Amino acid sequence: MRTLSCSVCRSGITLLLGLLLGTVALSAHHSFAAQYDADKPVTMTGTVVRIEWTNPHFHFYVNVKDDKGAVTEWAFEGYPPNMLVRQGWKKDVSLKPGMTVTVQGWRARVEPHLIAAREVTFADGSKLTAGPPAGTGGQ
């Protein structure tokens, strides 16, 4: 019985890991219509809690008070980081924890506190685009 060389084993393991990682990346990416409802636009104002500049999508989290004063953390999803930079965003400058923002977007179909962010308005009135228009397939 012959044994495989270490280089053949390493090549096989590398290929397997590459395939697994590729599968994870593909499953993380989705179309707008698959996850969000273009017929459910929302605008929310609250305080930024945290920001994640990660691929395939930028996420930020905002504490929003309802009419009764209860606070709920909402997750907002937007463009990938490289697209944000092209829209004028600056990492660790444009959006920081503690800032008050108003976000316009669309509700997720299933996840109750997830929004596809389109535009962020800052306390000074300036605005940045965070994601594509509803139904464009750009997400």
Summary of the structure (lengths in Angstrom):
residues: 139
radius of gyration: 19.5
end to end distance: 52.1
largest distance: 74.0
contacts: 361
relative contact order: 0.19
helix: 24%
strand: 37%
